[in-house]
Amino acid sequence: MMVNFSLSNAFSFMEAQNMSMLAVSSSKDDINLANVVSVRDERILKSALIFGANASGKSNLMKTISLMKDIVLHSVQAIESGITKNVVPFLLDEAGPTKPSEMEMTFIADGIKYRYGLSLFQGKIKEEWLYYTPKTRETILFERDGQLIEINKAAFSESNLFIKDGVIQKTREDVPFVSVVAGFNGEHSKRVVNWFSNVVFISGSNEGMFTGITMKLINESEDFKAWL
């Protein structure tokens, strides 16, 4: 279950932006409680609607989320580097191309909260990090800086085969470390990759089949109109 997504210096976004799925406290009668679930003492929305004016960034937000999913799932199989190059920095500021693009996803998988992020620069992974919250306190699993890495030796021993003297082995500069370790059934890394594999992000700009269903519900369901 998605908790939060953040990005900066990507496409039409220069400053950091967040998409939070945490439900706010509200006493309104029209709140759809069926769309809120309690997980690990947090109230999380099952679904959310993004709306706004044309050219306000809706499509680019979804594009960045989809690209993060593609990078995690498909970079290992790509014979030539290229997927990470699809992330374009903010070009309307001269500082944009000189800085990395960042994206971070916080989610809950198998009852465990994870925070996973990537920092990309010129098609290479500049930084990569993975934290988890097994109980109440967030704990580092690994932090990558280029091809150097720091790991939690107790909690992330699944990565030992791919690290020598603090340097990542058998991993290209454009491939997420978490994806490589997941290929060898690492407990945490596989859970992260499986979450990205199973999650579905729907963009109204290219999913025409949902237009008819939405209009039908608007015309026929008072509950749906009230929810909107």
Backbone as numpy.savetxt, mean C-alpha at the origin, in Angstrom:
# Nx Ny Nz CAx CAy CAz Cx Cy Cz
-6.97 -6.37 5.71 -7.81 -5.18 5.71 -6.94 -3.94 5.71
-7.22 -3.03 4.79 -6.44 -1.81 4.67 -6.77 -0.85 5.81
-5.73 -0.24 6.39 -5.89 0.74 7.45 -5.56 2.15 6.96
-4.45 2.27 6.21 -4.03 3.59 5.74 -3.08 3.44 4.55
-3.17 4.39 3.63 -2.21 4.48 2.53 -1.72 5.91 2.44
-0.42 6.09 2.29 0.15 7.42 2.15 1.11 7.45 0.98
1.27 8.62 0.39 2.20 8.79 -0.72 2.72 10.21 -0.73
3.86 10.41 -1.37 4.41 11.75 -1.57 5.28 11.74 -2.81
5.35 12.89 -3.47 6.15 13.07 -4.68 5.88 11.98 -5.71
4.62 11.79 -6.02 4.23 10.80 -7.02 3.11 11.37 -7.89
3.35 11.38 -9.19 2.37 11.87 -10.16 1.95 13.31 -9.81
0.68 13.54 -9.49 0.23 14.92 -9.23 0.31 15.30 -7.76
0.95 14.48 -6.94 1.09 14.77 -5.52 2.54 15.07 -5.17
2.80 16.24 -4.63 4.14 16.58 -4.16 4.24 16.35 -2.65
3.32 16.97 -1.92 3.32 16.82 -0.47 2.67 15.50 -0.07
2.98 15.06 1.15 2.44 13.79 1.64 0.92 13.85 1.76
0.27 12.79 1.30 -1.18 12.66 1.38 -1.52 11.31 2.00
-2.64 11.26 2.73 -3.07 10.03 3.38 -4.49 9.66 2.99
-4.70 8.38 2.82 -6.05 7.84 2.69 -6.27 6.89 3.87
-7.04 7.34 4.84 -7.25 6.55 6.06 -8.58 5.82 6.01
-8.57 4.58 6.45 -9.79 3.78 6.54 -10.29 3.68 7.98
-9.71 4.45 8.88 -10.16 4.45 10.27 -11.45 5.24 10.38
-12.43 4.67 11.03 -13.72 5.33 11.19 -13.64 6.40 12.27
-14.27 7.53 12.03 -14.30 8.60 13.02 -15.46 8.36 13.97
-15.37 8.92 15.15 -16.47 8.83 16.09 -17.60 9.74 15.62
-18.79 9.21 15.57 -19.92 10.00 15.10 -21.21 9.49 15.74
-22.09 10.43 15.99 -23.39 10.07 16.57 -24.51 10.24 15.56
-24.15 10.46 14.29 -25.17 10.65 13.26 -25.98 9.37 13.06
-27.26 9.54 12.82 -28.15 8.39 12.65 -27.94 7.68 11.31
-27.38 8.41 10.32 -27.27 7.81 8.99 -25.94 7.09 8.76
-25.14 6.91 9.81 -23.90 6.15 9.68 -24.23 4.68 9.45
-23.64 4.10 8.42 -23.88 2.69 8.11 -22.95 1.83 8.96
-23.45 1.34 10.07 -22.63 0.55 10.98 -22.19 -0.76 10.37
-22.90 -1.23 9.33 -22.51 -2.46 8.65 -21.21 -2.28 7.88
-20.81 -1.04 7.65 -19.58 -0.74 6.92 -18.40 -0.51 7.85
-18.60 -0.73 9.15 -17.55 -0.52 10.14 -17.30 -1.83 10.88
-16.04 -2.20 11.00 -15.69 -3.42 11.71 -14.61 -3.09 12.74
-14.68 -3.73 13.89 -13.69 -3.52 14.94 -12.62 -4.59 14.84
-11.38 -4.15 14.69 -10.24 -5.06 14.59 -9.12 -4.52 15.47
-8.67 -5.33 16.41 -7.55 -4.93 17.27 -7.80 -3.56 17.91
-8.97 -3.38 18.46 -9.34 -2.15 19.16 -9.40 -0.93 18.24
-9.48 -1.14 16.94 -9.64 -0.04 16.00 -10.91 -0.24 15.19
-11.61 0.85 14.89 -12.81 0.80 14.07 -12.41 1.15 12.64
-12.55 0.18 11.74 -12.05 0.32 10.38 -13.22 0.22 9.39
-13.17 1.07 8.38 -14.18 1.03 7.33 -13.92 -0.13 6.38
-14.97 -0.84 6.02 -14.83 -1.91 5.03 -14.64 -1.34 3.63
-15.26 -0.20 3.37 -15.16 0.42 2.05 -15.18 1.93 2.21
-14.66 2.62 1.21 -14.64 4.08 1.22 -14.81 4.58 -0.21
-15.37 5.77 -0.33 -15.61 6.37 -1.64 -14.75 7.62 -1.77
-14.01 7.70 -2.88 -13.19 8.88 -3.16 -13.89 9.70 -4.23
-14.15 10.96 -3.94 -14.79 11.80 -4.95 -14.16 13.19 -4.92
-14.33 13.91 -6.01 -13.76 15.25 -6.10 -13.85 15.77 -7.51
-13.37 16.98 -7.70 -13.42 17.62 -9.01 -12.49 16.91 -10.00
-12.71 17.15 -11.28 -11.81 16.63 -12.31 -10.40 17.16 -12.07
-9.41 16.30 -12.34 -7.99 16.65 -12.19 -7.61 16.98 -10.75
-8.33 16.41 -9.78 -8.00 16.65 -8.38 -7.11 15.57 -7.79
-6.81 14.52 -8.58 -5.86 13.51 -8.12 -6.44 12.16 -7.80
-7.74 11.98 -8.00 -8.37 10.70 -7.65 -7.73 9.54 -8.41
-7.60 9.68 -9.72 -7.05 8.60 -10.54 -5.59 8.33 -10.20
-4.83 9.38 -9.92 -3.42 9.20 -9.60 -3.22 8.54 -8.24
-4.14 8.77 -7.32 -4.08 8.06 -6.05 -4.25 6.57 -6.27
-5.27 6.19 -7.05 -5.51 4.78 -7.32 -4.39 4.18 -8.16
-3.84 4.98 -9.08 -2.72 4.50 -9.90 -1.51 4.16 -9.03
-1.24 5.00 -8.04 -0.09 4.75 -7.16 -0.30 3.50 -6.32
-1.51 3.32 -5.81 -1.80 2.11 -5.04 -1.64 0.87 -5.92
-2.16 0.93 -7.14 -2.05 -0.21 -8.06 -0.61 -0.50 -8.43
0.18 0.55 -8.61 1.60 0.36 -8.94 2.35 -0.27 -7.77
2.02 0.13 -6.56 2.66 -0.48 -5.40 2.36 -1.97 -5.37
1.12 -2.32 -5.66 0.74 -3.73 -5.72 1.54 -4.45 -6.80
1.66 -3.85 -7.98 2.41 -4.47 -9.08 3.88 -4.66 -8.73
4.46 -3.66 -8.08 5.87 -3.74 -7.71 6.11 -4.90 -6.75
5.23 -5.03 -5.76 5.38 -6.10 -4.77 5.18 -7.48 -5.40
4.21 -7.58 -6.30 3.83 -8.90 -6.83 4.64 -9.34 -8.04
5.10 -8.40 -8.88 5.63 -8.79 -10.18 7.09 -8.41 -10.46
7.73 -7.67 -9.57 9.11 -7.25 -9.84 10.07 -8.42 -9.91
9.86 -9.43 -9.08 10.77 -10.58 -9.06 10.75 -11.31 -10.40
9.56 -11.46 -10.98 9.44 -12.22 -12.23 9.90 -11.43 -13.45
9.96 -10.12 -13.36 10.35 -9.30 -14.51 11.81 -9.55 -14.86
12.05 -9.97 -16.10 13.42 -10.26 -16.53 14.25 -8.98 -16.55
13.65 -7.91 -17.03 14.32 -6.63 -17.05 13.62 -5.68 -16.08
14.39 -4.77 -15.49 13.79 -3.80 -14.58 12.86 -2.89 -15.36
11.85 -2.37 -14.70 10.94 -1.50 -15.41 9.71 -1.08 -14.63
9.18 -1.97 -13.78 7.95 -1.66 -13.07 8.14 -0.44 -12.17
9.25 -0.39 -11.46 9.48 0.73 -10.55 9.63 2.05 -11.30
10.03 1.99 -12.57 10.19 3.21 -13.36 8.85 3.83 -13.72
7.77 3.09 -13.53 6.45 3.61 -13.84 5.95 4.63 -12.81
6.63 4.69 -11.67 6.29 5.69 -10.66 6.99 6.99 -11.03
6.21 8.00 -11.37 6.74 9.28 -11.85 6.66 10.32 -10.74
7.75 11.04 -10.46 7.71 12.08 -9.43 6.89 13.28 -9.88
6.59 14.16 -8.96 5.85 15.38 -9.26 6.73 16.28 -10.12
6.26 16.59 -11.33 7.09 17.30 -12.30 6.82 18.80 -12.37
5.83 19.29 -11.63 5.52 20.71 -11.67 6.31 21.51 -10.64
7.22 20.85 -9.98 8.14 21.50 -9.04 9.53 21.00 -9.38
10.47 21.92 -9.54 11.82 21.51 -9.96 12.48 20.59 -8.95
11.99 20.57 -7.72 12.56 19.68 -6.70 12.04 18.25 -6.85
10.89 18.08 -7.51 10.29 16.76 -7.62 11.21 15.69 -8.17
11.81 15.90 -9.35 12.67 14.86 -9.94 13.95 14.59 -9.16
14.28 15.46 -8.21 15.52 15.29 -7.44 15.29 14.54 -6.13
14.02 14.22 -5.85 13.69 13.56 -4.60 13.02 12.21 -4.87
13.10 11.30 -3.91 12.43 10.00 -4.09 10.92 10.11 -3.97
10.24 9.18 -4.59 8.79 9.04 -4.43 8.54 8.00 -3.34
7.61 8.28 -2.45 7.37 7.36 -1.34 5.92 6.90 -1.32
5.73 5.66 -0.90 4.39 5.11 -0.72 4.43 4.13 0.44
3.38 4.13 1.22 3.34 3.27 2.41 1.93 2.76 2.64
1.83 1.47 2.91 0.54 0.84 3.17 0.54 0.24 4.57
-0.49 0.56 5.34 -0.71 -0.06 6.64 -1.95 -0.94 6.53
-1.84 -2.17 6.98 -2.95 -3.11 6.81 -2.90 -4.18 7.89
-3.97 -4.93 7.99 -4.05 -6.04 8.94 -4.22 -7.33 8.16
-3.34 -8.28 8.41 -3.38 -9.58 7.74 -3.25 -10.67 8.79
-4.18 -11.60 8.78 -4.19 -12.69 9.76 -4.14 -12.16 11.19
-4.82 -11.04 11.42 -4.89 -10.48 12.77 -3.68 -9.69 13.20
-2.69 -9.54 12.31 -1.47 -8.80 12.64 -1.40 -7.52 11.82
-1.06 -6.42 12.48 -0.97 -5.13 11.80 0.44 -4.94 11.24
0.51 -4.59 9.95 1.79 -4.35 9.28 1.82 -2.94 8.69
3.02 -2.38 8.62 3.24 -1.10 7.94 4.42 -1.30 6.99
4.14 -1.27 5.70 5.15 -1.56 4.68 5.28 -0.38 3.74
6.52 0.00 3.43 6.71 1.15 2.57 7.89 1.04 1.63
7.84 1.86 0.57 8.89 1.92 -0.44 9.23 3.37 -0.74
10.51 3.62 -0.96 10.99 4.91 -1.43 11.74 4.65 -2.73
11.28 5.24 -3.83 11.82 4.96 -5.16 12.46 6.20 -5.76
13.60 5.99 -6.42 14.28 7.11 -7.08 14.92 6.61 -8.36
14.48 7.18 -9.48 15.01 6.83 -10.79 14.94 5.32 -11.06
13.82 4.72 -10.68 13.58 3.32 -10.97 14.23 2.34 -10.02
14.91 2.83 -8.99 15.55 1.95 -8.02 14.92 2.15 -6.64
15.00 1.09 -5.84 14.46 1.16 -4.49 15.52 1.79 -3.59
15.25 3.01 -3.18 16.17 3.73 -2.32 16.03 3.27 -0.87
14.78 3.09 -0.44 14.52 2.60 0.90 13.31 1.67 0.87
13.30 0.74 1.81 12.17 -0.19 1.97 12.09 -0.54 3.44
10.88 -0.61 3.97 10.75 -0.90 5.40 9.50 -1.72 5.68
9.60 -2.50 6.74 8.47 -3.32 7.18 8.45 -3.35 8.70
7.33 -2.93 9.27 7.11 -2.97 10.71 5.85 -3.80 10.98
5.76 -4.34 12.17 4.54 -5.03 12.54 4.21 -4.76 14.00
2.94 -4.97 14.34 2.48 -4.77 15.71 1.87 -6.07 16.19
2.69 -6.94 16.80 2.16 -8.24 17.22 1.13 -8.13 18.34
1.32 -7.13 19.22 0.37 -6.94 20.32 -0.04 -5.47 20.39
0.74 -4.68 21.11 0.38 -3.26 21.26 1.46 -2.32 20.76
2.70 -2.77 20.67 3.80 -1.88 20.29 4.34 -2.25 18.91
4.50 -1.24 18.06 5.04 -1.48 16.73 6.52 -1.84 16.82
6.92 -2.84 16.03 8.29 -3.35 16.07 8.85 -3.46 14.66
10.10 -3.10 14.49 10.75 -3.20 13.18 10.97 -4.66 12.80
10.72 -4.99 11.54 11.14 -6.28 10.98 12.38 -6.07 10.12
12.35 -5.06 9.24 13.57 -4.69 8.54 13.47 -3.27 8.00
14.64 -2.67 7.80 14.77 -1.38 7.13 15.89 -1.50 6.11
15.58 -1.16 4.88 16.54 -1.26 3.78 16.95 0.14 3.32
18.24 0.30 3.09 18.77 1.55 2.55 19.64 1.19 1.35
19.06 1.27 0.17 19.77 0.78 -1.02 19.91 -0.72 -0.93
21.15 -1.20 -0.94 21.39 -2.63 -0.80 21.89 -2.99 0.60
21.87 -2.02 1.50 22.19 -2.27 2.90 20.89 -2.51 3.66
20.95 -3.31 4.71 19.71 -3.64 5.41 19.98 -3.89 6.89
19.01 -3.50 7.69 19.01 -3.78 9.12 17.77 -4.62 9.42
17.94 -5.73 10.11 16.81 -6.61 10.37 16.64 -6.89 11.86
15.44 -7.30 12.21 15.16 -7.81 13.54 15.52 -9.29 13.51
16.67 -9.64 14.06 17.17 -11.01 13.94 16.26 -12.03 14.60
15.55 -11.62 15.63 14.67 -12.56 16.32 13.36 -12.76 15.57
12.78 -11.67 15.09 11.45 -11.75 14.48 11.47 -11.96 12.98
12.62 -11.65 12.32 12.67 -11.75 10.86 13.84 -12.62 10.41
14.02 -13.73 11.09 15.10 -14.66 10.75 14.89 -15.30 9.39
13.68 -15.21 8.84 13.39 -15.76 7.52 14.25 -15.16 6.42
14.89 -14.01 6.71 15.68 -13.31 5.69 17.16 -13.65 5.74
17.57 -14.52 6.64 19.00 -14.78 6.85 19.71 -15.28 5.59
19.02 -16.02 4.74 19.64 -16.56 3.53 20.01 -15.48 2.53
19.44 -14.29 2.70 19.60 -13.25 1.69 20.40 -12.05 2.19
21.08 -12.21 3.32 21.86 -11.11 3.88 23.24 -11.62 4.28
24.26 -10.86 3.91 25.62 -11.18 4.31 26.31 -9.89 4.72
26.71 -9.84 5.98 27.40 -8.66 6.52 26.59 -7.39 6.31
25.27 -7.49 6.49 24.42 -6.32 6.38 24.12 -5.88 4.97
24.48 -6.70 3.98 24.25 -6.36 2.57 23.27 -7.38 1.99
22.28 -6.88 1.25 21.29 -7.76 0.62 21.94 -8.58 -0.49
21.62 -9.87 -0.53 22.12 -10.77 -1.56 20.96 -11.22 -2.46
21.28 -11.52 -3.71 20.32 -12.14 -4.63 19.05 -11.29 -4.82
19.20 -9.99 -4.74 18.05 -9.09 -4.89 18.47 -7.88 -5.71
17.79 -7.64 -6.84 18.11 -6.49 -7.68 17.72 -5.19 -6.99
18.29 -4.10 -7.49 18.02 -2.79 -6.91 16.59 -2.33 -7.11
15.90 -2.94 -8.07 14.52 -2.53 -8.35 13.50 -3.55 -7.85
13.94 -4.50 -7.05 13.04 -5.56 -6.56 12.87 -5.43 -5.04
11.64 -5.45 -4.55 11.41 -5.40 -3.10 12.02 -6.61 -2.40
12.69 -6.36 -1.30 13.28 -7.45 -0.52 12.19 -8.36 0.02
11.06 -7.78 0.41 9.97 -8.58 0.97 9.46 -9.59 -0.06
9.50 -9.24 -1.34 9.02 -10.14 -2.39 9.96 -11.32 -2.57
11.26 -11.05 -2.48 12.25 -12.12 -2.63 12.13 -13.13 -1.50
12.05 -12.64 -0.27 11.96 -13.54 0.89 10.64 -14.31 0.87
9.58 -13.68 0.40 8.28 -14.35 0.34 8.32 -15.55 -0.60
9.17 -15.48 -1.63 9.29 -16.59 -2.56 9.83 -17.85 -1.92
10.41 -17.71 -0.74 10.94 -18.86 0.00 10.13 -19.09 1.28
8.86 -18.68 1.22 7.89 -18.97 2.28 8.22 -18.34 3.63
8.83 -17.15 3.60 9.05 -16.43 4.85 7.71 -16.07 5.49
7.61 -16.25 6.78 6.32 -16.08 7.47 5.73 -14.68 7.27
6.47 -13.65 7.65 5.94 -12.29 7.57 5.91 -11.80 6.13
6.97 -12.05 5.39 7.04 -11.56 4.02 5.95 -12.18 3.14
5.69 -13.45 3.33 4.64 -14.10 2.54 3.27 -13.55 2.90
3.09 -13.23 4.17 1.82 -12.65 4.60 1.60 -11.29 3.94
2.67 -10.51 3.83 2.58 -9.20 3.18 2.24 -9.36 1.70
2.96 -10.22 1.01 2.74 -10.42 -0.42 1.35 -10.99 -0.68
0.92 -11.92 0.15 -0.42 -12.50 -0.02 -1.50 -11.44 0.16
-1.27 -10.51 1.09 -2.27 -9.46 1.29 -2.40 -8.61 0.02
-1.28 -8.21 -0.56 -1.33 -7.43 -1.79 -1.96 -8.24 -2.93
-1.71 -9.54 -2.93 -2.26 -10.39 -3.98 -3.78 -10.49 -3.89
-4.30 -10.51 -2.68 -5.74 -10.73 -2.48 -6.57 -9.45 -2.50
-5.93 -8.32 -2.24 -6.70 -7.08 -2.16 -7.07 -6.59 -3.56
-8.25 -5.99 -3.67 -8.74 -5.48 -4.95 -9.06 -4.00 -4.80
-8.47 -3.19 -5.67 -8.75 -1.76 -5.69 -9.52 -1.45 -6.97
-10.66 -0.83 -6.83 -11.54 -0.55 -7.97 -11.52 0.93 -8.29
-11.23 1.25 -9.53 -11.26 2.64 -10.00 -12.46 2.83 -10.91
-13.30 3.79 -10.59 -14.49 4.05 -11.39 -14.17 4.55 -12.78
-12.94 5.03 -13.00 -12.59 5.58 -14.31 -12.36 4.49 -15.36
-12.09 3.26 -14.92 -11.86 2.20 -15.91 -12.62 0.92 -15.60
-13.62 1.02 -14.76 -14.43 -0.15 -14.41 -15.89 0.13 -14.79
-16.15 0.23 -16.10 -17.47 0.60 -16.59 -18.58 -0.32 -16.13
-18.24 -1.57 -15.83 -19.27 -2.52 -15.45 -19.96 -2.13 -14.15
-19.30 -1.33 -13.32 -19.89 -0.96 -12.04 -20.85 0.22 -12.16
-20.79 0.94 -13.29 -21.67 2.08 -13.48 -23.13 1.66 -13.48
-23.44 0.60 -14.23 -24.81 0.13 -14.31 -25.34 -0.34 -12.98
-24.50 -1.08 -12.23 -24.92 -1.59 -10.93 -25.19 -0.43 -9.98
-24.31 0.57 -10.00 -24.48 1.72 -9.11 -25.76 2.47 -9.41
-26.02 2.73 -10.69 -27.23 3.45 -11.07 -28.49 2.65 -10.71
-28.41 1.34 -10.86 -29.56 0.49 -10.51 -29.86 0.60 -9.01
-28.81 0.58 -8.20 -29.00 0.68 -6.75 -29.54 2.05 -6.36
-29.04 3.09 -7.04 -29.53 4.44 -6.75 -31.02 4.56 -7.05
-31.44 3.95 -8.15 -32.84 4.04 -8.57 -33.77 3.15 -7.77
-33.24 2.05 -7.22 -34.12 1.06 -6.61 -33.97 0.92 -5.10
-32.87 1.41 -4.54 -32.62 1.17 -3.12 -32.53 2.49 -2.34
-33.52 2.71 -1.47 -33.49 3.89 -0.62 -32.34 3.81 0.39
-32.05 2.60 0.86 -30.95 2.42 1.81 -29.62 2.79 1.17
-29.44 2.41 -0.09 -28.19 2.73 -0.79 -28.05 4.24 -0.98
-29.14 4.90 -1.36 -29.10 6.35 -1.53 -28.81 7.05 -0.21
-29.37 6.54 0.87 -29.11 7.12 2.19 -27.65 6.94 2.58
-27.09 5.76 2.23 -25.68 5.49 2.53 -24.77 6.44 1.78
-25.11 6.73 0.49 -24.32 7.67 -0.29 -24.37 9.07 0.32
